[in-house]
Amino acid sequence: MIELEGVPELVDPVMVAAFEGWNDAGDAASTAVAHLDREWKGEVFAALDAEDYYDFQVNRPTVFIEDGVRKVTWPTTRLSVVRVGGDKPRDLVLVRGIEPSMRWRSFCNELLGFAHELGVEMVVVLGALLGDTPHTRPVPISGTTSDADLARRMDLEETKYEGPTGIVGILQEACTHAGVPAVSLWAAVPHYVSQPPNPKATLALLNRLEDLIGVRVPLGELPEDARAWQVGVDQLAAEDTEVAEYVQSLEEARDTAELPEASGEAIAREFERYLRRRDGSGTGPGGPGGHATADGGEGPAGTPFLRDNPSGRNRPSRPPKPSGDDEESSED
């Protein structure tokens, strides 16, 4: 049973969700929701029962000691609520967890039960996939929906994808069948540098989310982290001639493909975002396995950070921050 006694009546609520695992290349999507939760000081009001949805041999619990007492943290999905202030305040219901191991339909129905009780007007699910995109170019973000009317109203693509899917695709379809407007935002992460973190992809997702739901997201250190990440990858790529040539080929292909899209409309959208930030307008102050890829396949688990990592670490060390003013340069 869903009990929401501690949650106040929400204002124009939107549910924003992300899940670690196959839908979360570079941890870009889950980090985006974690950023929102941290910046707006989200208050957790519910957690799904881990026993119902997770295989603990796949997503193992962790043990820690707090004030001398040994405790266990179970893998699960948590919901929190944040109030975005400003001239037109609204609330966000943040859903952050791990892609479930089992009972996906029940999992989605439980989340939709919360959405119904809270009066959620739209669900936005964030995802990240591996793609043939160069790290030196802006991160491609695709916005998709199964609702043709919503696609027209919000300048989104009506999804035509067929093939393997993750919990992001299943949740979006569950929303559609329940009559809840739902959108998926996907960031394309370079497959040759897929190890987390990827602050550049996280930043791109948050920028697109801003445009979609009309809020201003406090970015904190993310822009600086994104620049530092790119400088670090530039340096690593420059040390390997073969990788450098491959990145150049991706750049040429990307530039050729997107040349017709350098339209006045696209430039205007970027300029509007710049003005909102300058003027302060707007509202508001993985588990085991691979990742989703652009063709719906599965990238290898632990795809190397440019080269095989002999140390066996799961994450690359954070790249050095630039000393000067270096420019920052789907499955559904």
C-alpha positions in Angstrom: 0.0 0.0 0.0 1.2 3.5 -0.8 1.2 5.9 2.1 2.2 9.5 1.5 1.3 11.1 4.8 4.5 13.1 5.1 4.4 14.6 1.6 2.7 18.0 1.2 0.4 18.8 -1.7 2.6 19.4 -4.7 2.6 22.2 -7.2 2.6 21.2 -10.9 4.7 18.1 -10.1 7.0 16.4 -12.7 8.6 13.0 -12.0 12.2 12.8 -13.1 13.7 9.3 -13.0 17.0 7.6 -13.8 18.3 4.1 -13.2 21.9 2.7 -12.9 22.8 -0.1 -15.1 22.1 -0.8 -18.8 20.4 2.5 -19.4 23.1 4.6 -17.8 26.4 4.7 -19.8 29.0 6.7 -18.0 26.6 7.1 -15.0 25.4 10.2 -16.8 21.7 9.8 -16.2 21.8 8.7 -12.5 24.3 11.4 -11.8 22.0 14.0 -13.2 19.2 13.0 -10.9 21.6 12.8 -8.0 22.7 16.4 -8.8 19.1 17.6 -8.7 18.6 15.9 -5.4 21.7 17.4 -3.9 21.3 20.9 -5.2 17.7 21.2 -4.2 18.1 19.2 -0.9 15.6 16.5 -1.7 13.8 14.8 1.0 13.3 11.0 0.6 9.7 10.0 1.3 9.6 6.4 0.0 11.8 3.5 -1.0 10.7 0.4 -2.9 11.1 -2.9 -1.1 14.4 -4.3 -2.3 13.2 -7.9 -1.8 10.6 -7.5 -4.5 12.8 -6.4 -7.4 16.5 -7.1 -6.9 18.7 -10.2 -7.2 21.3 -9.6 -4.4 23.9 -11.8 -6.2 23.7 -9.3 -9.1 23.4 -6.1 -7.0 24.9 -6.9 -3.7 24.1 -5.1 -0.4 26.9 -3.2 1.3 27.9 -3.2 4.9 29.1 -0.1 6.8 29.8 1.0 10.3 28.1 4.1 11.7 28.7 5.3 15.3 30.1 1.9 16.1 27.1 0.1 14.8 27.3 -2.2 11.8 24.6 -1.5 9.2 23.5 -2.8 5.8 22.5 -0.7 2.8 20.3 -2.6 0.3 20.1 -1.9 -3.4 16.8 -0.2 -4.1 15.0 2.7 -5.7 14.2 5.8 -3.7 11.8 8.7 -4.2 12.4 12.2 -3.0 10.6 15.5 -3.6 12.1 18.9 -4.1 10.5 22.4 -4.4 11.8 24.5 -7.2 11.3 28.2 -6.2 11.0 31.3 -8.3 8.2 33.3 -9.9 6.4 30.1 -10.8 7.4 27.4 -8.3 6.9 23.8 -9.0 7.8 20.5 -7.5 9.9 17.6 -8.8 9.5 14.0 -7.7 13.0 12.5 -8.1 13.3 8.7 -8.7 16.8 7.3 -8.4 17.8 3.7 -8.2 19.1 0.6 -10.0 17.5 -1.1 -12.9 15.5 -3.9 -11.3 16.5 -7.6 -11.7 12.9 -8.9 -11.9 9.2 -8.1 -11.9 9.5 -5.0 -14.1 5.8 -4.6 -14.6 5.1 -4.5 -10.9 8.0 -2.1 -10.5 6.6 0.3 -13.0 3.0 -0.1 -11.6 4.3 0.8 -8.1 6.1 3.9 -9.5 3.0 4.9 -11.4 1.0 4.5 -8.2 3.2 7.1 -6.5 2.8 9.3 -9.6 -1.0 9.1 -9.4 -1.2 9.8 -5.7 1.1 12.8 -6.0 -0.7 14.3 -9.0 2.3 14.0 -11.3 1.6 15.8 -14.6 4.5 14.3 -16.6 7.2 11.7 -16.3 10.7 12.4 -17.7 13.1 9.4 -17.7 16.8 10.1 -18.3 19.1 7.6 -20.0 22.5 7.4 -21.5 23.7 5.0 -24.3 27.0 4.3 -26.0 27.4 5.8 -29.4 29.8 6.7 -32.2 30.1 10.2 -31.1 33.4 12.2 -30.5 34.1 13.5 -27.1 35.2 16.8 -28.6 31.7 17.8 -29.9 28.5 18.7 -28.0 26.8 15.7 -26.5 23.9 14.5 -28.7 20.6 14.5 -26.7 17.5 12.9 -28.1 14.1 13.4 -26.7 11.5 10.7 -27.5 7.9 9.9 -26.6 5.2 7.4 -27.6 2.6 10.2 -27.6 2.2 11.8 -31.1 0.5 14.9 -29.7 3.2 15.4 -27.0 5.9 15.0 -29.7 4.4 17.8 -31.7 3.8 20.1 -28.7 7.2 19.7 -27.2 9.4 19.3 -30.3 10.2 15.7 -29.5 10.7 12.6 -31.7 8.0 10.0 -31.8 9.8 6.8 -30.9 10.1 4.3 -33.7 12.7 2.1 -31.9 12.4 -1.7 -32.1 14.7 -4.1 -30.3 16.1 -4.8 -26.8 15.0 -2.4 -24.2 15.8 -1.5 -20.6 13.7 -0.2 -17.7 13.6 3.3 -19.2 11.7 2.0 -22.3 9.4 -0.2 -20.2 8.6 2.7 -17.8 7.8 5.0 -20.7 5.5 2.5 -22.3 3.8 1.8 -18.9 3.2 5.6 -18.6 1.7 5.7 -22.1 -0.7 2.8 -21.3 -1.7 4.5 -18.1 -2.4 7.8 -19.8 0.5 9.6 -18.2 2.5 11.9 -20.5 6.1 10.5 -20.6 9.3 11.6 -22.2 12.7 9.9 -22.4 15.9 12.0 -22.8 18.9 10.1 -24.0 22.5 11.2 -24.0 25.0 9.6 -26.4 28.3 8.8 -24.6 31.4 8.1 -26.7 31.9 4.3 -26.6 35.7 4.6 -26.5 35.5 6.6 -23.2 32.5 5.1 -21.4 33.8 4.7 -17.9 32.1 7.0 -15.3 32.0 9.7 -14.5 31.0 11.7 -17.6 30.1 15.2 -16.4 29.8 16.5 -19.9 26.9 14.1 -20.7 25.3 14.8 -17.3 25.5 18.5 -18.0 23.9 18.0 -21.5 21.0 16.1 -20.0 20.3 18.7 -17.4 20.4 21.5 -20.0 17.8 19.6 -22.1 15.7 18.9 -19.0 15.7 22.7 -18.3 14.3 23.4 -21.7 11.7 20.6 -21.4 10.1 21.4 -18.1 10.9 25.2 -17.8 13.1 25.3 -14.7 16.5 26.6 -14.1 18.9 24.0 -12.7 21.7 25.2 -10.5 24.7 23.6 -12.2 27.3 24.1 -9.4 30.7 22.7 -10.5 29.4 20.7 -13.4 30.5 23.0 -16.2 34.1 23.1 -14.7 34.1 19.3 -14.3 32.9 18.9 -17.9 35.8 21.1 -19.2 38.3 19.2 -17.0 36.9 15.9 -18.3 37.3 16.9 -21.9 40.9 18.2 -21.3 41.8 14.9 -19.6 40.4 12.8 -22.5 42.1 15.1 -25.0 45.4 14.5 -23.3 44.9 10.7 -23.2 43.8 10.6 -26.9 46.8 12.6 -28.0 49.1 9.9 -26.5 47.8 7.3 -28.9 48.0 8.0 -32.6 45.4 5.3 -33.5 42.9 6.7 -31.1 43.5 10.3 -32.2 42.9 9.3 -35.8 39.7 7.5 -34.9 38.4 10.5 -33.0 39.2 12.7 -36.0 37.2 10.3 -38.2 34.2 10.6 -35.8 34.5 14.4 -35.8 34.4 14.5 -39.6 31.4 12.2 -39.8 29.6 14.2 -37.1 30.3 17.6 -38.7 29.2 16.4 -42.1 26.0 14.8 -40.8 25.0 17.9 -38.7 25.9 20.6 -41.1 22.3 21.1 -42.4 21.1 21.2 -38.7 23.1 24.4 -37.9 19.8 26.2 -38.4 18.6 29.6 -37.0 16.2 27.7 -34.8 19.0 25.7 -33.2 21.1 28.8 -32.7 18.1 30.6 -31.2 17.5 27.8 -28.6 21.1 28.0 -27.4 21.0 31.8 -27.2 17.8 31.7 -25.2 19.4 29.4 -22.7 22.4 31.8 -22.4 20.1 34.7 -21.8 18.1 32.8 -19.1 21.3 32.0 -17.2 22.8 35.5 -17.6 19.6 37.3 -16.5 18.7 34.7 -13.8 15.3 34.3 -15.3 13.3 31.1 -15.1 12.3 29.2 -12.0 14.3 27.8 -9.2 17.5 28.7 -7.4 25.8 0.2 -12.7 25.5 -3.0 -12.0 27.0 -5.9 -13.9 26.5 -6.1 -17.7 27.0 -3.7 -20.5 25.1 -0.5 -21.6 22.5 0.4 -24.1 24.0 1.4 -27.5 22.6 3.5 -30.3 21.6 0.4 -32.3 19.9 -1.2 -29.3 22.7 -3.7 -28.7 24.8 -4.1 -25.6 28.2 -2.6 -25.2 30.8 -4.7 -23.2 30.8 -4.4 -19.5 33.6 -2.2 -18.4 34.3 -0.8 -21.8 37.9 0.6 -21.4 38.7 4.2 -20.8 40.5 4.6 -24.1 42.8 1.7 -23.3 42.5 -1.5 -21.2 42.9 -0.5 -17.6 45.7 -2.7 -16.2 45.0 -1.6 -12.6 41.6 -3.2 -12.7 39.9 -0.1 -11.3 36.3 0.4 -12.3 36.7 4.2 -12.6 39.4 6.3 -14.2 41.1 8.9 -12.0 39.7 12.3 -12.4 41.4 14.2 -15.2 43.4 17.3 -14.4 41.5 20.6 -14.5 42.6 23.0 -17.2 44.9 25.8 -16.1 43.6 28.3 -18.7 40.3 29.2 -20.2 40.0 26.0 -22.3 36.7 26.0 -24.2 34.3 23.1 -23.6 34.9 22.6 -26.8 18.9 5.9 -29.2 17.5 3.2 -27.6 14.0 5.0 -27.6 
